Amino acid sequence: MESDGQLPLYDLVAARLKEAHTTVRRLQVPQDVRAALVRRLLVVTAASKHDPARAARRLERLMEDIRGSEAPAEQEDRPAEGSA
């Protein structure tokens, strides 16, 4: 590691990567979609070794994409307001 000052950032990125891998593994998506997400995670993982700040930004964008793709399914499970 280049600087001890970056250790907290490495720890943060590592924890988020672990969470992201768990999230992708649990997604109910077709295998080709899961494979594409895993490839993106592997790219972020590799980037984290060289530039953890950039990797953290890329990981956040990936997680936003995943959350965005989950939102419609979550909304379908909830009853519409005023209908109960």
C-alpha positions as CSV (number, residue, x, y, z in Angstrom):
1,M,0.0,0.0,0.0
2,E,1.2,3.4,-0.9
3,S,0.2,5.3,2.2
4,D,-1.1,4.3,5.6
5,G,-3.5,7.2,5.2
6,Q,-5.4,5.2,2.6
7,L,-6.0,2.2,4.8
8,P,-9.5,3.4,5.9
9,L,-10.4,3.8,2.3
10,Y,-9.2,0.3,1.4
11,D,-11.2,-1.1,4.3
12,L,-14.3,0.8,3.2
13,V,-14.0,-0.3,-0.4
14,A,-13.4,-3.9,0.7
15,A,-16.5,-3.9,2.9
16,R,-18.6,-2.4,0.1
17,L,-17.3,-4.9,-2.4
18,K,-18.1,-7.8,-0.1
19,E,-21.7,-6.4,0.3
20,A,-22.0,-5.9,-3.5
21,H,-21.0,-9.5,-4.2
22,T,-23.5,-10.7,-1.7
23,T,-26.2,-8.5,-3.2
24,V,-25.5,-9.7,-6.8
25,R,-25.5,-13.3,-5.6
26,R,-29.0,-12.9,-4.1
27,L,-30.5,-11.1,-7.0
28,Q,-33.4,-12.9,-8.8
29,V,-32.1,-12.2,-12.3
30,P,-31.3,-14.2,-15.4
31,Q,-27.9,-15.8,-15.5
32,D,-26.6,-13.6,-18.2
33,V,-27.5,-10.5,-16.2
34,R,-25.8,-11.9,-13.1
35,A,-22.7,-12.7,-15.2
36,A,-22.5,-9.1,-16.5
37,L,-22.8,-7.7,-12.9
38,V,-20.1,-10.1,-11.7
39,R,-17.8,-9.0,-14.5
40,R,-18.4,-5.3,-13.4
41,L,-17.6,-6.2,-9.8
42,L,-14.4,-8.0,-10.9
43,V,-13.3,-4.8,-12.8
44,V,-14.0,-2.7,-9.7
45,T,-12.2,-5.2,-7.5
46,A,-9.1,-5.0,-9.7
47,A,-9.3,-1.2,-9.9
48,S,-9.5,-1.0,-6.1
49,K,-5.9,-2.3,-5.8
50,H,-4.6,0.7,-7.8
51,D,-7.0,3.5,-7.2
52,P,-9.4,2.9,-4.3
53,A,-11.1,6.3,-4.5
54,R,-12.0,5.7,-8.2
55,A,-13.1,2.2,-7.4
56,A,-15.3,3.4,-4.7
57,R,-17.0,5.8,-7.1
58,R,-17.4,3.0,-9.7
59,L,-18.8,0.7,-7.1
60,E,-21.4,3.3,-6.0
61,R,-22.5,3.7,-9.6
62,L,-22.9,-0.1,-9.9
63,M,-24.9,-0.3,-6.7
64,E,-27.1,2.5,-7.9
65,D,-27.7,0.6,-11.1
66,I,-28.6,-2.5,-9.1
67,R,-30.9,-0.6,-6.8
68,G,-32.6,1.1,-9.8
69,S,-33.2,-2.3,-11.4
70,E,-34.8,-3.7,-8.2
71,A,-37.1,-0.7,-7.6
72,P,-39.9,-1.7,-10.0
73,A,-40.2,-5.2,-8.5
74,E,-40.3,-3.8,-5.0
75,Q,-43.0,-1.4,-6.0
76,E,-45.2,-4.2,-7.4
77,D,-45.1,-5.9,-4.0
78,R,-46.5,-2.9,-2.3
79,P,-50.2,-2.0,-2.4
80,A,-51.1,1.3,-4.1
81,E,-51.8,4.2,-1.8
82,G,-55.5,4.5,-0.9
83,S,-56.3,0.9,-1.8
84,A,-56.7,-1.2,1.3
